Amino acid sequence: MKQDDMPLEARELLGRLWSESQSQDDKLRLEVAIDALHFIYAMGLSQPFRAYRQSVDEHEPPLVFASFDTRAEADAWLMAQTSVPDRASVLVAGDYFSVRDLPELGKGTRRLLSSPILEFYLQDMWEKAKTPVASFSTREEAETWLQEQPEPPRQVAILIDGKPYLAAWHHRIQLRTLYPLTAPEAAPT
């Protein structure tokens, strides 16, 4: 099945499951999923959705909405938003944060909350990482190599000072970055 056909077939499957379901709670959940697909198409978001699905299939890093060098830059950006991208992920100095609109704390209350999604992704990539494609003595050498690649490498393992890193591409924000790979048993819990 082609990826372009999946949303239509997914809607058909959800419709069939809805009609076969005896549980009102399940029917409500299926209606929400069907509505989400309708929303994607009604808002003209089918191309970004396809790109998102492709990024999942290719094990790209979790999608991010924006990237900032400092927390102060990220907070200033968040406060300037008229429409808060609630629950969107942003990178701040290479760490993932989740945008949260918290109206229960007062009108206009917005926060960036630390997100563990990168840790889970890197643990998964540790298991999927292939033989390193390059080796560097310093991070600066690796950064230079990464930025000079005509086509951004898609999630490739490299070594920096003998330690494994993932050279990754955030396609949505056009960001090339390096993440240290740590064996799951060595990662903090």
Backbone as a ProteinNet text record, in pm:
[ID]
protein_1_A
[PRIMARY]
MKQDDMPLEARELLGRLWSESQSQDDKLRLEVAIDALHFIYAMGLSQPFRAYRQSVDEHEPPLVFASFDTRAEADAWLMAQTSVPDRASVLVAGDYFSVRDLPELGKGTRRLLSSPILEFYLQDMWEKAKTPVASFSTREEAETWLQEQPEPPRQVAILIDGKPYLAAWHHRIQLRTLYPLTAPEAAPT
[TERTIARY]
84.4	0	88.9	56.9	131.1	91.3	189	162	51.1	42.1	-61.7	-201.7	-215.9	-346.5	-385.4	-287.3	-313.9	-421.2	-421.1	-525.7	-666.2	-689.6	-822	-854.3	-761.1	-785.9	-799.1	-725.9	-738.4	-878	-930.4	-1067.4	-1168.2	-1149.9	-1240.6	-1233.6	-1112.5	-1096	-1160.1	-1136.8	-1196.6	-1349.2	-1402.5	-1548.7	-1603.4	-1531.6	-1576.2	-1571.2	-1462.1	-1450.8	-1560.6	-1592.7	-1698.1	-1831.1	-1863.9	-1994.6	-2001.9	-1888	-1885.9	-1879	-1840.5	-1820	-1951.8	-1951.5	-2068.2	-2052	-1930.8	-1901.3	-1914.8	-1995.1	-2010.8	-1879.9	-1804.6	-1675.2	-1580.2	-1576.3	-1491	-1537.9	-1670	-1722.2	-1680.4	-1685.4	-1644.4	-1496.1	-1412	-1268.1	-1243.7	-1314.9	-1301	-1349.6	-1457	-1504.4	-1398.5	-1327.7	-1221.2	-1109.8	-1073.4	-970.1	-1015.8	-1142	-1196.5	-1196.9	-1239.3	-1239.4	-1098.2	-999.6	-861	-818.6	-854.2	-821.7	-896.8	-1023	-1099.8	-1037.3	-995	-932	-805.2	-723.3	-598.8	-629.1	-729.5	-762.5	-832.7	-923.7	-997.2	-905	-799.7	-706.4	-593.4	-597.4	-493.2	-359.7	-365	-243.1	-203.3	-255.8	-224.4	-77.1	-16.4	126.1	213.3	193.5	272.3	248.8	125.7	98.8	177.2	181.3	261.1	408.7	459.2	599.5	622.9	525.3	536.3	542.3	451	449.7	580.9	634.9	762.9	873.7	870.6	973.1	965.5	844.5	828	884.1	848.4	896.8	1049.3	1111.3	1256.4	1329.6	1256.4	1314.1	1385.2	1328.2	1384.5	1357.1	1429.2	1403.1	1257.8	1205.1	1068.3	1052	939.1	910.9	918.9	980.1	985.1	925.1	867.8	801.2	899.1	999.1	1097.1	1220.4	1328.1	1452.9	1512.1	1567.2	1625.6	1758.2	1848.2	1978.3	1968.6	1876.3	1865.8	1720.4	1705.4	1571.9	1505.7	1584.2	1528.3	1467.8	1536.1	1482.6	1352.2	1350.6	1231.2	1114.3	1139.9	1032.7	978.3	1067.1	1022.9	936.8	978.8	900.4	762.6	758.9	632.4	537.4	587.7	501	450.2	522.5	482.8	378.8	352	257.9	114.5	38.5	-103.6	-182.6	-142.2	-204.6	-98.1	-117.4	-16.7	-20.4	94.4	98.6	105.1	-6.7	-13	34.1	123.4	182	282.7	313.2	417	552.4	643.6	779.2	867.7	954.3	1055.8	1189.9	1295.7	1430.9	1487	1546.6	1616.2	1754.4	1855	1994	2006.1	1932.1	1940.5	1853.2	1781.2	1690.9	1546.3	1465.3	1324.4	1242	1149.1	1051.7	915.6	811.8	675.1	608.2	546.7	474.6	342.6	314.2	188.8	116.7	-10.2	-98.4	-173.1	-159.9	-217.3	-319	-435.4	-533.8	-584.4	-573.4	-618.1	-533.2	-414.6	-327.5	-345.4	-438	-463.9	-451.6	-526	-526.3	-384.4	-345.6	-214.6	-99.1	-129.3	-21.7	30	156	220	351.8	387.7	512.9	579.2	710	786.2	824.1	774	801.2	900.1	996.1	1095.4	1025	1075.3	1013.6	1117.9	1083.7	1178.5	1182.3	1111.4	1097.3	1232	1328.3	1459.2	1530.3	1520.9	1584.6	1530.1	1398.4	1337.3	1381.4	1384.3	1426.7	1571.2	1659.2	1801.1	1823	1745.8	1755.2	1714.4	1608.1	1563.2	1670.3	1729	1830.7	1958.1	1987.7	2103	2090.1	1966.8	1941.3	1943.3	1907.6	1900.2	2029.2	2117.7	2238.7	2323	2367.4	2453	2599.3	2687.1	2828.8	2851.1	2931.9	2956.8	3008.8	2959	2999	3122	3157.5	3274.2	3320.8	3445.7	3504	3579.7	3565.1	3625.7	3692.8	3793.5	3862.4	3784.9	3720.6	3649.6	3507.6	3425.6	3288.2	3289.7	3382.4	3391.5	3415.9	3504.6	3529.5	3401.7	3329.9	3205.1	3099.9	3087.9	2992.4	3024.2	3152.7	3193.8	3156.9	3188.4	3153.8	3003.7	2924.5	2779.1	2724.9	2773	2723	2767.6	2879.7	2931.6	2870.9	2792.3	2731	2628.6	2639.3	2542.6	2399.2	2383.3	2251.8	2260.7	2170.9	2182.4	2173.7	2268.9	2260.2	2136.8	2070.8	1950.8	1988.2	1996.5	2016.9	2128.4	2250.8	2364.2	2451.6	2511.2	2601.4	2739.5	2802.6	2940.6	3010.5	3141.4	3217.9	3286.1	3281.5	3355.7	3438.1	3570.1	3662.7	3629.3	3591.7	3562.5	3424.3	3343.4	3209	3104.4	2996.8	2894.6	2803.7	2777.5	2684.9	2592	2479.1	2385.1	2386.9	2419.2	2405.3	2262.9	2182.2	2038.9	1995	1881.8	1824.3	1681.7	1653.5	1516.5	1462.3	1390.7	1349.5	1257.1	1169	1070	1134.9	1240.1	1304.5	1443	1475	1600.8	1722.8	1726	1833.1	1911.2	2041.9	2133.3	2191.6	2195	2242.3	2308.3	2382.3	2448.7	2393.7	2362.8	2315.6	2405.2	2451.8	2528.4	2438.2	2486.9	2413.4	2464.8	2373.8	2409.4	2331.6	2400.1	2332.8	2218.8	2103.5	1988	2020.9	2104.3	2136.2	2222.1	2288.5	2372.5	2296.3	2181.1	2104.6	2039.4	2027.2	1959.7	1811.5	1753.2	1610.1	1530.8
-117.8	0	124.2	221.1	345.5	432.4	511.7	598.1	699	745.5	842.1	784.9	652.4	588.9	565.5	572	536.7	620.1	754.3	829.5	788.6	769.3	727	588.9	497.3	362.7	362.9	452.3	462.7	511.1	607.7	655.5	543.5	464.9	352.7	250.2	220	124.7	177.3	303.6	362	360.1	389.4	384.4	244.5	145.4	6.1	-33.7	1.3	-30.7	38.4	164.4	237.8	164.9	122.5	57.7	-79.5	-146.1	-278.1	-271	-156	-144.1	-142.8	-209.8	-211.9	-112.5	-65.1	23.8	169.8	245.3	387.9	464.2	421.9	486.4	464.8	342.6	314.2	393.2	402.4	479	625.7	680.3	819.5	837.6	745.7	752.7	742	653.4	638.2	763.4	825.9	950.6	1059.3	1065.2	1163.7	1137.5	1011.2	977.6	1013.4	984.9	1019.5	1171.6	1243.1	1389.9	1444.7	1381.6	1427.6	1417.7	1308.2	1294.5	1397.3	1420.9	1523	1661.2	1689.2	1817.5	1837	1733	1740.1	1782.3	1722.2	1754.3	1889.4	1918.8	2045.5	2166.2	2150.1	2259.6	2263.9	2175.7	2174.6	2124.6	2034	1984.1	1843.9	1800.3	1663.7	1648.4	1749.3	1739.3	1735.5	1826.7	1816	1683.6	1631.4	1502.8	1391.2	1393.1	1293	1303.9	1427.1	1447.5	1394.5	1416.8	1364.6	1211.5	1149	1001.8	950	1016.9	975.8	988.3	1094.7	1112.2	1001.6	955.9	844.7	716.6	691.8	572	568.9	686	694.5	714.8	707.4	718.4	851.5	957.9	1090	1129.7	1230	1274.8	1320.1	1313.5	1360.1	1502.7	1526.7	1653.1	1769.7	1879.2	2000.7	2116.5	2207.8	2324.4	2438.4	2450.2	2558.7	2518.6	2594.7	2568.8	2701.2	2700.4	2820.8	2787.1	2884.6	2864.6	2873.6	2958	2978.3	2968.1	2943.8	2938.8	3076.1	3182.1	3317.7	3346.1	3304.6	3321.9	3243.9	3121.7	3037	3095.9	3142.2	3201.9	3328.9	3412.8	3535.2	3500.9	3400.9	3356.3	3308.6	3227.1	3171.4	3281.4	3380.1	3487.7	3576.8	3579.3	3662.5	3594.4	3465.9	3392.3	3433.4	3466	3494.9	3365.3	3265.1	3134.1	3035.8	2982.9	2896.1	2758.2	2710.2	2574	2471.9	2457.9	2374.7	2232.2	2186.3	2051.7	2030.3	2134.5	2122.2	2109.8	2039.1	2026.5	2135.3	2190.8	2285.8	2240.8	2276.8	2249.7	2375.9	2359.7	2469.1	2416.9	2471.6	2428.7	2277	2219.4	2076.7	1988.1	2045.1	1967.6	1992.3	1887.9	1897.7	1955.5	2043.7	2098	2090.8	2082.6	2079.5	2212.9	2274.1	2399.5	2365.8	2436.4	2412.2	2543.5	2544.4	2655.2	2610.4	2685.8	2644.6	2747.3	2755.1	2857	2839.7	2718.4	2696.6	2775.4	2820.7	2901.8	3050.9	3085.2	3225.4	3248.9	3346.7	3377.9	3411.2	3352.1	3381.5	3309.7	3210	3136.3	3028.3	3042.2	2950	2905.2	2782	2728.1	2637.2	2623.7	2521.1	2418.8	2297	2190.3	2092.3	2051.1	1954.5	1827.6	1771	1651.1	1540.1	1417.8	1305.8	1240.3	1294.8	1228.3	1202.4	1293.6	1274.3	1152.2	1133.5	1016.7	886.8	879.4	759.1	738.5	846.5	838.5	790.2	847.5	809.2	665.1	619.1	478.4	388.1	427.2	350.7	354.3	469.5	482.8	406.6	392.1	312	170.6	118.3	-17.1	-25	84	84.1	133	195	256.1	151.1	189.8	104.1	138.1	79	108	257.3	322.3	465.7	495.4	604.9	643.9	733	786.7	875	879.5	922.2	932.8	1065.5	1132.3	1263.5	1269.1	1352	1370	1461.8	1565.2	1663.3	1685.1	1739.6	1773.3	1882.6	1975.6	2083.1	2027.1	1927	1862.8	1797.2	1730	1662.8	1764.7	1875.4	1981	2037.4	2062.1	2114.8	2016.2	1888.4	1785.1	1783.4	1785.9	1779.2	1897.4	2016.2	2135.3	2140.5	2076.3	2080.1	1974	1883	1780.1	1844.5	1818.8	1880.6	1835.3	1711.4	1656.5	1617.8	1669.9	1637.8	1487.5	1432.4	1288.6	1260.3	1153.1	1113.3	1011.4	1056.2	967.1	865.9	914.3	824.8	829.4	714.7	706.2	756.9	829.8	873.3	852.6	865.8	859.5	994	1040.7	1159.4	1118.6	1124.6	1081.9	939.8	854.6	714.3	687.7	792	775	789.2	706.8	711.5	833.8	893	1005.7	977.9	1044.8	1038.2	1173.6	1173.7	1294.4	1290.7	1387.7	1384	1509	1495.1	1601.3	1626.6	1749.5	1792.1	1861.7	1786.2	1838.8	1959.2	1962.8	2070.4	2206.1	2209.8	2337.5	2348.4	2251.9	2254.9	2263.2	2176.6	2178.7	2048.3	2060.3	1946.2	1951.3	1835.8	1836.3	1704.1	1705.9	1586.4	1554.9	1427.3	1381.3	1267.1	1270.7	1156.6	1034.8	919.9	794.6	724.9	686.7	617.2	486.4	380.9	251.7	264.1	200.7	213.6	179.8	80.4	45.6	150.8	237.7	343	474.8	483.4	608.4	630.6	757.9	786.1	751.5	709.3	674.7	776.1
0	0	0	-85	-90.1	28.6	76.2	190	159.6	34.1	-3.1	15.1	5.1	19.3	165.1	255.9	394.7	462.8	450.7	521.1	479.3	349.2	302.1	357.5	348.7	400.2	552.2	619	764.9	801.3	727.2	754	732.4	626.4	600.1	712.7	757.9	867.6	995.2	1026	1146.2	1137	1017.6	998.7	1019.2	967.9	984.6	1131.7	1199.1	1341.6	1421.9	1382.9	1451.7	1437	1315.8	1294.1	1361.3	1377.4	1440.6	1593.1	1646.3	1790.5	1866.3	1979.3	2067.7	2182.7	2203	2315.2	2273.4	2347.6	2318.5	2343.2	2444.5	2470	2352.3	2298.8	2182.6	2060.8	2042.7	1929	1939.6	2060.3	2080.2	2046.1	2090.3	2059.8	1909.3	1843.4	1698.2	1624.9	1674	1613.2	1622.9	1734.7	1751.1	1649.2	1629.6	1531	1389.3	1357.5	1225.8	1208.7	1312.9	1307.3	1288.3	1350.9	1335.3	1189.1	1122.8	980.6	896.4	927.8	855.2	876.2	998.2	1029.3	946.6	938.2	860.4	717.2	656.4	517.7	504.6	596.4	589	606.2	685.1	710.2	607.5	507.5	406.1	457.8	554.4	617.7	572.2	458.5	415.7	379	315.9	281.7	406.8	504.1	627.2	700.7	693	756.6	688.5	554.9	482.3	519.8	529.3	568.8	709.2	797.8	934.1	933.1	858	850.5	793.8	693.1	635.9	739.8	819.9	923.1	1027.3	1058.6	1152.5	1090.3	965.1	896.4	886	871.9	856.5	988.6	1099.2	1233.7	1256.1	1199.5	1223.3	1367.7	1418.1	1555.4	1570.8	1692.5	1714.4	1660.1	1595.8	1529.8	1628.3	1583.9	1664.7	1587.1	1660.8	1604.6	1581.1	1670.5	1662.5	1742.9	1723.8	1795.5	1841.9	1963.5	2022.3	2087.6	2089.6	2153.8	2305.3	2355.5	2500.6	2547	2674.3	2735.2	2729.2	2746.4	2741.6	2603.9	2496.1	2360.6	2343.9	2393.4	2381	2458.8	2581.7	2662.4	2597	2541.7	2474.4	2352.8	2276.2	2160.7	2205.1	2309.7	2356.9	2401.8	2474	2522.9	2408.7	2297.4	2183.7	2093.7	2115	2030.5	2060.8	1956	1977.4	1986.8	1910.4	1916.2	1964.3	2083.1	2143.9	2080.1	2027.8	1971.9	2086.3	2159.2	2279.3	2251.5	2335.2	2332.9	2220.1	2143.9	2041.1	2110.6	2046.5	2099.2	2040.9	2125.6	2080.7	2136.6	2065.7	2112.9	2177.2	2293.4	2360	2393.5	2324.1	2342.3	2329.1	2233.6	2206.3	2293.6	2389.4	2475.4	2434.2	2445.7	2409.2	2524	2484.8	2577.8	2510.1	2591.6	2541.3	2574.6	2473	2493.3	2561.9	2668.5	2739.6	2764.4	2729.2	2761.1	2886	2995.5	3124.1	3173.5	3107.7	3146.7	3289.7	3344.7	3482.9	3582.9	3539.5	3625.6	3598.5	3511	3478.2	3329	3282.3	3138.7	3092.5	2979.3	2921.8	2988.8	3073.4	3139.7	3045.7	3009.7	2916.6	2976.5	2948.6	3001.7	2899.8	2914.9	2844.1	2949.7	2932.4	3028.3	2965.9	3044.2	2997.6	2950.8	2840.8	2784.1	2771.6	2811.4	2802.1	2664	2565.4	2436	2368.4	2385.5	2322.2	2380.3	2511.6	2574.5	2515.2	2499	2442.7	2297.2	2222	2082	2072.6	2152.7	2145.4	2192.3	2288.9	2328.6	2212.2	2142.9	2026.3	1916.6	1894.3	1790	1826.6	1955.5	1997.6	1942	1949.9	1901.8	1749.6	1681.8	1535.7	1469	1547.6	1490.5	1418.2	1302.7	1220.8	1249	1172.2	1182.3	1159	1241	1222.6	1081.9	1025.1	889.9	890.2	1006.5	1016.3	1161	1177	1310.9	1320.6	1435.5	1455.5	1592.6	1602.4	1730.3	1822.7	1764.7	1846.4	1794.6	1881.5	1842.1	1734.8	1745.2	1646.1	1506.8	1495.6	1365.8	1313.9	1401.9	1362.3	1319.6	1392.7	1356.8	1218.6	1192.7	1061.9	952.2	972.2	874	848.7	957	945.3	865	893.3	823.7	677.9	645.3	508.3	417	470.8	386.5	294.1	161.3	69.5	96.6	133.6	169.8	317	402.3	545.2	569.4	645	675.7	760.6	727.4	800.8	907.7	1030.3	1143	1118.8	1113.7	1095.4	1219.1	1249.2	1363.2	1322.7	1414.1	1397.4	1530.9	1531.6	1655.5	1678.3	1801.4	1841.9	1962.5	1945.5	2050.7	2098.1	2001.9	2031.2	2087.8	2109.1	2165.9	2055.7	2062.2	1956.6	1968.3	1853.2	1840.9	1724	1726.6	1615.7	1546.2	1418.1	1336.5	1283.4	1322.5	1292	1216.8	1148.1	1066.7	1111.8	1153.8	1186.3	1061.2	977.8	847.1	855.5	953.4	960.1	982.7	1063	1093	1028.6	940.3	864.9	958.1	1059.3	1158.9	1156.8	1143.8	1154.8	1295.3	1363	1500.7	1537.1	1647.1	1698.7	1837.2	1858.4	1988.4	2035.7	2161.6	2211.8	2226.6	2185.1	2201	2326	2411.7	2535	2540.4	2574.8	2587.8	2688.5	2660.1	2751.8	2895.5	2919.6	3058.5	3126.7	3047.4	3103.7	3115.8	3053.3	3052.7	3187.9	3230.7	3356.9	3346.7	3457	3456.3	3532.7
[MASK]
+++++++++++++++++++++++++++++++++++++++++++++++++++++++++++++++++++++++++++++++++++++++++++++++++++++++++++++++++++++++++++++++++++++++++++++++++++++++++++++++++++++++++++++++++++++++++++++

